[in-house]
Structures are given as structure tokens and as C-alpha cells.
Amino acid sequence: MEGIKNVLFISYDGMTDPLGQSQVIPYLKGLTKFGYHFTILSCDKPSKYRLHQNYVQQLLEGYPIKWVSISYHKNPPVLSSVYDYYQLKQKAIALHKEAAFDLIHTRPGVPTLVALWFKKKLGIKFLNDVRGFWADERVDGGMWNLKNRLYNRVYNFFKNHEFECLELADYNTCLTHAAKKEMLAWKNIKNQPLKMDVIPCSVDLDLFNPLNIEAGHKEQLMQELNIQPGDIVFSYLGSIGGWYLTSEMMELCSIITRKNNSAKFLFISPHRHDQILAAATLHGVPAEKIITRSAARHEVPILLSLSQYSVFFIKPCYSKLSSSPTKHGEIMAMGIPLITNSGVGDVSEIVMKYNSGLLLKEFTIEEMEKAAEGIFNKKFDSVEIRNGAMEYYALQNAVLKYRDVYAKIFCEEVSTLSAIH
């Protein structure tokens, strides 16, 4: 077929992880409608690969997308990443001999090492998809201690590599306007202003749609989780630990409980449920108020629908300038007001623009008391919140923006973007 472009998409996150299923596969499936064929090369955790391999293959069925997975290695630190890099590179070279890639599209970190090698050695076009300040995330998340000489050297290596990627990429994308502003201000980048577009994380508005929730199924789930009709449920969606501030969130839960005894807290989280319960005990939240549940991606919408409010606190550190929390779009798509903190990507601006929740400026008792009062006194419009998600976080909009970026890289005319409809 004339006009077909072959793209290699490299991700250090596995397609058997929820992020791969929400923030990689849907984009690529949408882009195939414009004549792009994909090979996904990902690093998957062996345990998750065994469990979810067939599910991922089903997601890709009928699309011109080939998925190649190699095993992710966690230990020993640093050396395991070096090994994964060589695995990715050798597999990418073999795949290129088969498919003759026109473009390599990568997430940050280890995959960009491979993309930059292809760019320098073979002249293959490179889309640098800056989904986060990768090296800084590892410092802020406590994974790399810069007092350790090895981690300090690794950090400096990847920061310099990050700058080189920005300079040599055929195009750059990032998740937030805050990150774009930061990168455009970096004086050590030679070819400023960089070619860069903002494409936030997106949400599947069909999956995350309160109108698709079956009343009978919801009632059954409420009984299973011991949620009574008069309970006010606050949900938390996602992982625990790192820059997700469990202790601060539990402090807010404690304040809410004192103000309204009908409050319950639903943690939709894949792991560390014991840490959630331990944090509740530490902050005086009764165990019967805490509900923990792990969930597959397709189960998340109905679990969210059990809540009247949702909460997430994220450490407002430097690396989080680049963060567009996937959970934010999913919560808004369900029409649920959010309680969160400022200083993370563009979250504050989105919450204020769409009147979709309450913001804490800092994690003081006074701010939390104020937020808890606001929960019970302020009215939110679930339809207005969902409409905000449709405008800002729609998957369709993200696909069109990526299509526009691809067209710029290949010097193609974008004749009718409405073709995706």
C-alpha cells in the first residue's frame, strides 16, 4: 500500500501494565487509520506477561500493529538497565531488518538510548515523546540517591542524554504546558526554541462513561464492599508510595471522618494494601472505613462510580512539572469532583478551568480542614466535569495531535483530520 509508514514504538513500560493499555495501545490503534503501521517493542515484567499476554493480543487484533516483548529486569540496580538496553537495541536492529522503519517513537529513559543510536548511525527519524523528566523522577521518587556516587553518575549521564535527545530529535512532545515552558527555558539547548507540542495523557471516554454503568452490577458491588446507600465514598485510584503521598491523603481522610461519620474511603490500588491500612491506623481512621481493591483496567470505571469524590495527593517536586496524571482524566470522565494539590503539571489550571474540584496549596491541617469543609458545602456539576474531560483529555484529540506531529516529521499535508471520526 502506497504511503504506508512503518513506525517502531519503544517503551520501557510493558504493554501488560495498565499504562501501556491506556496510554500506548489506544493511541497507536487510532494512528493506524492514517496509514501508519506499528511495531511495539516493550519490556514486560515476566509475571504480568504470563497473566496478560493474551489480553494484549486481543486488544491489537485486527490492527496493523505487531507487538514484541522482552523481559524487564529489575536487579541488580543499574546493571539490569544496561542489560535491558542491549536487549532492546539488538531486538530493534533485528526488527528494522524486517520492517525498514521510517520513524522511531519512544518514551523517555532507556528507549531513547536506542532511538538516538538509530538516529545517529542510520539517520532514522526520531520522535522524542517526553512523558516525564525521567532522571529527575527517579530522584524525586526515591529510587536514585544522589549521595551515592554511582547513582549520581547515572543521573548526570541521563540528564545530558535528555538534552541531546531534545536537540537531535526530529520533533518533541510533552505532557504539560508547564514542562514545555521549562524545557524552552533551558539555555544549554542549542537550537531553541525546540520543535515541541503538548499532548496530555488521554482517557477512553467510552470506557470511562457513567452512563455505561449497569445499576444492578453497581448495587451488587456495593453489597460486596459493604457500602451502604447513605455512605459518602471517597476514592483513590492508582499505586501507593513514591511521590503518591499516602500519609497526607490519610490525614485528610481522618479530618473528613471527624466531620462526617458516613464517610468511607475506597482505594483502587494494585498492591501495598497493608501499607494503606497501616497509614489509616497511624492517622486514627477506623479500619472499617477503609476499603481496598485491586482491579483490571475494565473494572476501574464501575469502582470509581461508587464514589462521590476522589482524592489524590502527589509530591509537588521538580519532576512533576512534566506530569499529566492519567487518573485525573479518568476521574473527570466519570463526572467525579477531585480533591488534590497544586504544583503538579497543569492539574491546578484544569481543576479551576472546569470547576472540577478543590485544590490544596500546601499540606497543612488548615488547608485540609478548609478542603473538608468545601467538600460538604460546595456543589459540583458532574455533567460539567465530564464535559471538561471531553474537551481536554479526549483520546480522539490526542490521536489527532500525534497525527499532526507525524505529518510534520514526514512533511506530509494534513488534508482532513476528521478522518478519525
C-alpha positions as CSV (number, residue, x, y, z in Angstrom):
1,M,0.0,0.0,0.0
2,E,1.5,3.3,-1.1
3,G,2.1,5.9,1.6
4,I,2.4,3.4,4.5
5,K,5.0,4.4,7.1
6,N,6.5,1.8,9.4
7,V,7.0,3.1,13.0
8,L,8.9,1.4,15.8
9,F,7.4,2.4,19.2
10,I,9.8,1.5,22.1
11,S,8.5,1.6,25.7
12,Y,10.3,0.6,28.9
13,D,6.8,0.2,30.4
14,G,5.2,-3.1,29.5
15,M,2.1,-3.4,27.4
16,T,0.9,-5.8,30.1
17,D,0.9,-2.8,32.6
18,P,-2.2,-0.6,32.8
19,L,-0.2,2.4,31.5
20,G,0.6,0.5,28.3
21,Q,-3.0,-0.4,27.8
22,S,-4.3,3.2,28.4
23,Q,-1.5,5.4,27.1
24,V,0.1,3.5,24.3
25,I,-2.1,1.0,22.6
26,P,-5.2,3.3,22.1
27,Y,-3.0,6.0,20.5
28,L,-1.4,3.6,18.1
29,K,-4.7,2.0,17.1
30,G,-6.0,5.4,16.3
31,L,-3.0,6.3,14.2
32,T,-3.3,3.2,12.1
33,K,-6.3,4.9,10.4
34,F,-3.9,7.4,8.8
35,G,-1.7,4.8,7.1
36,Y,0.9,4.2,9.9
37,H,1.9,0.6,10.7
38,F,3.5,-0.1,14.1
39,T,5.8,-2.5,15.8
40,I,5.7,-2.1,19.6
41,L,8.8,-3.2,21.4
42,S,8.3,-3.2,25.2
43,C,9.9,-4.5,28.4
44,D,7.3,-6.6,30.3
45,K,7.6,-8.0,33.8
46,P,7.5,-11.8,33.4
47,S,4.7,-12.3,35.9
48,K,2.5,-9.8,34.2
49,Y,3.4,-11.0,30.8
50,R,2.2,-14.5,31.7
51,L,-1.1,-13.2,33.1
52,H,-2.0,-10.6,30.4
53,Q,-0.3,-11.6,27.2
54,N,-3.5,-12.9,25.6
55,Y,-5.5,-9.9,26.7
56,V,-3.0,-7.5,25.0
57,Q,-3.0,-9.6,21.8
58,Q,-6.8,-9.3,21.8
59,L,-6.5,-5.5,22.1
60,L,-4.3,-5.5,19.0
61,E,-6.3,-8.0,16.9
62,G,-7.3,-6.6,13.5
63,Y,-4.8,-3.7,13.6
64,P,-1.5,-3.4,11.7
65,I,0.3,-3.5,15.0
66,K,3.0,-6.1,15.8
67,W,3.9,-6.5,19.5
68,V,7.3,-7.8,20.5
69,S,8.0,-8.2,24.2
70,I,11.3,-8.8,26.0
71,S,11.7,-9.4,29.8
72,Y,12.2,-6.4,32.1
73,H,15.0,-6.8,34.7
74,K,15.0,-5.0,38.0
75,N,18.1,-6.4,39.7
76,P,20.9,-5.7,40.1
77,P,20.3,-2.0,40.0
78,V,21.8,-0.1,37.0
79,L,23.4,-3.3,35.5
80,S,19.9,-4.7,34.9
81,S,19.0,-1.5,32.9
82,V,22.2,-1.8,30.9
83,Y,21.3,-5.3,30.1
84,D,17.8,-4.3,29.1
85,Y,19.2,-1.6,26.8
86,Y,21.3,-4.1,24.9
87,Q,18.3,-6.4,24.6
88,L,16.2,-3.6,23.3
89,K,18.9,-2.4,20.9
90,Q,19.6,-5.9,19.4
91,K,15.9,-6.7,19.1
92,A,15.3,-3.3,17.4
93,I,18.1,-3.9,14.9
94,A,16.6,-7.3,14.0
95,L,13.1,-5.8,13.6
96,H,14.5,-3.0,11.5
97,K,15.9,-5.5,9.1
98,E,12.4,-7.0,8.7
99,A,10.3,-3.8,8.6
100,A,12.6,-0.9,7.5
101,F,11.3,1.6,10.0
102,D,10.7,5.2,8.9
103,L,10.4,6.5,12.4
104,I,11.3,5.5,16.0
105,H,8.8,6.9,18.6
106,T,10.0,6.5,22.2
107,R,9.2,7.2,25.8
108,P,12.0,8.7,27.9
109,G,14.9,6.9,29.5
110,V,16.4,3.7,28.2
111,P,14.4,3.6,25.0
112,T,15.8,6.9,23.9
113,L,19.3,5.5,24.0
114,V,18.2,3.0,21.3
115,A,16.4,5.7,19.2
116,L,19.3,8.1,19.3
117,W,21.7,5.3,18.2
118,F,19.4,4.7,15.2
119,K,19.2,8.4,14.5
120,K,23.0,8.9,14.5
121,K,24.0,5.7,12.8
122,L,21.2,5.2,10.3
123,G,19.5,8.6,10.0
124,I,16.1,7.2,11.0
125,K,13.7,9.9,12.2
126,F,13.1,10.2,15.9
127,L,10.1,11.4,17.9
128,N,11.1,12.2,21.4
129,D,7.9,11.7,23.5
130,V,8.9,13.3,26.8
131,R,6.3,11.7,29.1
132,G,8.2,12.9,32.1
133,F,11.6,14.2,33.3
134,W,12.8,10.6,33.6
135,A,16.0,11.0,35.6
136,D,14.5,13.6,38.0
137,E,11.5,11.3,38.6
138,R,13.9,8.6,39.8
139,V,15.5,11.1,42.2
140,D,12.2,12.6,43.4
141,G,10.6,9.1,43.8
142,G,13.5,7.9,46.0
143,M,14.9,5.4,43.5
144,W,18.2,7.2,42.9
145,N,20.0,8.7,45.9
146,L,22.4,11.3,44.5
147,K,24.6,11.0,47.6
148,N,25.5,7.6,46.1
149,R,28.3,8.1,43.6
150,L,27.0,5.5,41.2
151,Y,23.5,7.0,41.1
152,N,24.9,10.5,40.8
153,R,26.9,9.5,37.7
154,V,23.9,7.7,36.2
155,Y,21.7,10.7,36.9
156,N,24.2,13.1,35.2
157,F,24.5,10.7,32.2
158,F,20.8,10.6,31.6
159,K,20.4,14.4,32.1
160,N,23.0,15.0,29.4
161,H,21.3,12.4,27.3
162,E,18.0,14.1,27.8
163,F,19.4,17.4,26.5
164,E,20.9,15.6,23.5
165,C,17.6,13.9,22.6
166,L,15.8,17.3,22.7
167,E,18.4,18.8,20.3
168,L,18.6,15.9,17.8
169,A,15.0,14.7,17.7
170,D,13.0,15.4,14.6
171,Y,10.2,16.5,16.9
172,N,9.5,16.6,20.6
173,T,6.2,16.2,22.5
174,C,5.5,16.6,26.2
175,L,2.5,16.2,28.5
176,T,2.1,19.6,30.1
177,H,2.4,23.3,29.3
178,A,4.5,23.6,32.5
179,A,7.1,21.1,31.1
180,K,7.2,22.8,27.7
181,K,7.8,26.2,29.4
182,E,10.6,24.7,31.5
183,M,12.3,23.0,28.6
184,L,12.1,26.0,26.3
185,A,13.9,28.0,29.1
186,W,16.9,25.6,29.2
187,K,19.9,27.7,28.0
188,N,22.1,24.7,27.2
189,I,19.9,23.5,24.4
190,K,21.5,24.7,21.2
191,N,18.5,25.0,18.8
192,Q,16.0,26.8,20.9
193,P,13.1,27.2,20.6
194,L,12.6,23.5,20.3
195,K,10.0,21.9,18.0
196,M,7.6,20.8,20.6
197,D,3.9,20.2,21.1
198,V,1.9,19.5,24.3
199,I,-0.2,16.3,24.2
200,P,-1.6,15.5,27.7
201,C,-2.5,12.0,28.8
202,S,-5.8,10.9,27.5
203,V,-8.8,8.9,28.6
204,D,-11.1,6.5,26.8
205,L,-14.4,8.3,27.2
206,D,-16.4,5.3,26.1
207,L,-14.8,3.1,28.8
208,F,-14.9,5.8,31.5
209,N,-18.6,6.8,31.0
210,P,-21.0,6.8,33.9
211,L,-23.9,6.2,31.5
212,N,-22.4,2.7,30.8
213,I,-22.5,1.6,34.4
214,E,-25.1,-1.1,35.0
215,A,-27.2,-0.3,38.1
216,G,-27.6,-4.0,39.0
217,H,-23.8,-4.6,38.8
218,K,-23.2,-1.4,40.8
219,E,-25.6,-2.4,43.6
220,Q,-24.1,-5.9,43.8
221,L,-20.6,-4.4,44.1
222,M,-21.7,-2.0,46.8
223,Q,-23.0,-5.0,48.8
224,E,-19.8,-6.9,48.3
225,L,-17.7,-4.0,49.5
226,N,-20.1,-3.2,52.4
227,I,-21.0,0.3,51.1
228,Q,-24.4,1.4,52.4
229,P,-26.7,3.7,50.4
230,G,-26.1,6.6,52.8
231,D,-22.3,6.3,52.8
232,I,-20.2,9.1,51.2
233,V,-17.4,7.4,49.4
234,F,-14.0,9.0,48.6
235,S,-11.9,7.0,46.1
236,Y,-8.2,6.9,45.4
237,L,-7.1,5.4,42.1
238,G,-3.6,4.1,41.4
239,S,-0.3,3.0,43.0
240,I,0.8,3.7,46.6
241,G,4.2,5.1,47.6
242,G,6.9,7.1,45.9
243,W,5.5,10.6,45.0
244,Y,2.0,9.5,45.8
245,L,1.5,10.9,49.3
246,T,-0.3,8.2,51.3
247,S,0.2,9.7,54.7
248,E,-1.1,13.2,53.7
249,M,-4.1,11.6,52.0
250,M,-4.9,9.6,55.1
251,E,-4.6,12.8,57.2
252,L,-7.3,14.3,55.1
253,C,-9.4,11.1,55.4
254,S,-9.1,11.4,59.2
255,I,-10.3,15.0,59.1
256,I,-13.2,14.1,56.8
257,T,-14.2,11.2,59.1
258,R,-14.4,13.5,62.1
259,K,-16.7,15.9,60.2
260,N,-18.9,13.2,58.7
261,N,-19.2,9.7,60.1
262,S,-20.8,8.3,57.0
263,A,-17.5,8.8,55.0
264,K,-15.7,5.7,53.6
265,F,-12.5,5.5,51.6
266,L,-12.1,3.2,48.6
267,F,-8.5,2.6,47.5
268,I,-8.4,1.1,44.0
269,S,-4.8,0.1,44.0
270,P,-2.8,-2.8,42.6
271,H,-0.7,-3.5,45.7
272,R,0.5,-2.5,49.1
273,H,-2.9,-2.7,50.7
274,D,-1.2,-3.4,54.1
275,Q,0.5,0.0,53.8
276,I,-2.8,1.7,53.2
277,L,-4.3,0.0,56.4
278,A,-1.1,0.9,58.4
279,A,-1.4,4.5,57.4
280,A,-5.1,4.5,58.3
281,T,-4.2,3.2,61.8
282,L,-1.5,5.8,62.2
283,H,-3.9,8.6,61.5
284,G,-6.7,7.3,63.5
285,V,-9.0,6.3,60.6
286,P,-11.1,3.2,61.7
287,A,-10.3,0.1,59.7
288,E,-14.0,-0.4,58.8
289,K,-13.8,3.0,56.9
290,I,-11.1,1.7,54.6
291,I,-11.9,-0.5,51.5
292,T,-9.0,-1.8,49.3
293,R,-9.5,-3.3,45.9
294,S,-7.2,-4.2,43.0
295,A,-8.8,-4.0,39.6
296,A,-8.2,-4.7,35.9
297,R,-8.5,-1.7,33.7
298,H,-12.0,-2.5,32.5
299,E,-13.1,-2.8,36.2
300,V,-11.9,0.7,37.2
301,P,-14.9,2.7,35.9
302,I,-17.6,0.9,37.9
303,L,-15.4,1.1,41.0
304,L,-14.9,4.8,40.6
305,S,-18.7,5.2,40.1
306,L,-19.2,4.0,43.7
307,S,-17.6,7.3,44.9
308,Q,-18.9,10.8,45.2
309,Y,-15.5,12.3,45.4
310,S,-11.9,11.3,44.5
311,V,-8.6,12.2,46.1
312,F,-5.0,12.2,45.1
313,F,-2.0,14.0,46.5
314,I,1.2,14.0,44.5
315,K,4.6,15.3,45.8
316,P,4.9,18.7,44.2
317,C,8.5,18.3,43.2
318,Y,10.5,19.4,40.2
319,S,9.9,16.3,38.1
320,K,6.2,16.6,38.5
321,L,6.1,19.7,36.3
322,S,6.1,17.2,33.5
323,S,3.3,15.0,34.9
324,S,-0.2,14.6,33.5
325,P,-1.8,12.0,35.8
326,T,-3.8,9.5,33.8
327,K,-6.1,9.2,36.8
328,H,-7.1,12.8,36.6
329,G,-8.7,12.4,33.2
330,E,-10.4,9.2,34.2
331,I,-11.9,10.7,37.3
332,M,-13.2,13.7,35.4
333,A,-14.6,11.5,32.7
334,M,-16.7,9.8,35.4
335,G,-18.0,13.2,36.5
336,I,-16.4,13.0,39.9
337,P,-15.1,16.1,41.7
338,L,-11.4,15.8,42.8
339,I,-9.5,16.9,45.9
340,T,-5.9,17.4,45.0
341,N,-2.8,19.6,45.5
342,S,-1.3,22.3,43.3
343,G,2.2,22.1,41.9
344,V,1.7,19.1,39.6
345,G,1.9,19.7,35.8
346,D,-1.2,21.6,34.6
347,V,-3.6,20.0,37.2
348,S,-4.4,23.2,39.0
349,E,-5.3,25.1,35.8
350,I,-7.5,22.2,34.7
351,V,-9.3,21.9,38.0
352,M,-10.0,25.7,38.1
353,K,-11.0,26.0,34.4
354,Y,-13.6,23.2,34.6
355,N,-14.7,23.8,38.2
356,S,-13.9,20.1,38.8
357,G,-12.7,20.0,42.4
358,L,-10.8,21.5,45.3
359,L,-7.1,22.4,45.5
360,L,-4.8,22.4,48.4
361,K,-1.9,24.9,48.2
362,E,0.0,23.1,50.9
363,F,-0.4,20.1,53.2
364,T,-1.2,21.9,56.4
365,I,-4.0,21.0,58.8
366,E,-5.6,24.4,58.0
367,E,-5.7,23.7,54.2
368,M,-7.1,20.2,54.8
369,E,-9.8,21.5,57.2
370,K,-10.7,24.0,54.5
371,A,-10.9,21.4,51.8
372,A,-13.0,19.1,54.1
373,E,-15.5,21.9,54.7
374,G,-15.6,22.7,51.0
375,I,-16.5,19.1,50.2
376,F,-19.7,19.3,52.1
377,N,-20.6,22.9,51.3
378,K,-19.8,23.3,47.6
379,K,-21.9,21.9,44.8
380,F,-20.3,20.3,41.7
381,D,-21.9,19.6,38.4
382,S,-21.0,16.1,37.2
383,V,-22.0,16.8,33.6
384,E,-19.8,19.9,33.5
385,I,-16.9,17.9,34.9
386,R,-17.3,15.2,32.3
387,N,-17.6,17.8,29.5
388,G,-14.3,19.2,30.7
389,A,-12.7,15.8,30.3
390,M,-14.2,15.5,26.8
391,E,-12.6,18.8,25.9
392,Y,-9.2,18.4,27.5
393,Y,-8.5,14.7,27.9
394,A,-10.3,13.0,24.9
395,L,-8.4,10.2,23.4
396,Q,-9.5,11.3,19.9
397,N,-7.9,14.7,20.4
398,A,-4.6,13.1,21.5
399,V,-4.6,10.9,18.4
400,L,-5.2,13.9,16.1
401,K,-2.3,15.8,17.8
402,Y,0.0,12.8,17.3
403,R,-1.1,12.6,13.7
404,D,-0.2,16.2,13.2
405,V,3.2,15.7,14.8
406,Y,3.8,12.7,12.5
407,A,2.8,14.8,9.5
408,K,5.3,17.5,10.5
409,I,8.1,14.9,10.8
410,F,7.3,13.4,7.4
411,C,6.5,16.8,5.8
412,E,3.0,15.5,4.9
413,E,0.0,17.6,4.3
414,V,-2.8,17.0,6.9
415,S,-5.7,17.2,4.5
416,T,-8.6,16.0,6.7
417,L,-8.0,15.2,10.4
418,S,-11.7,14.5,10.6
419,A,-11.0,11.1,9.1
420,I,-10.5,9.6,12.5
421,H,-14.2,10.2,13.2
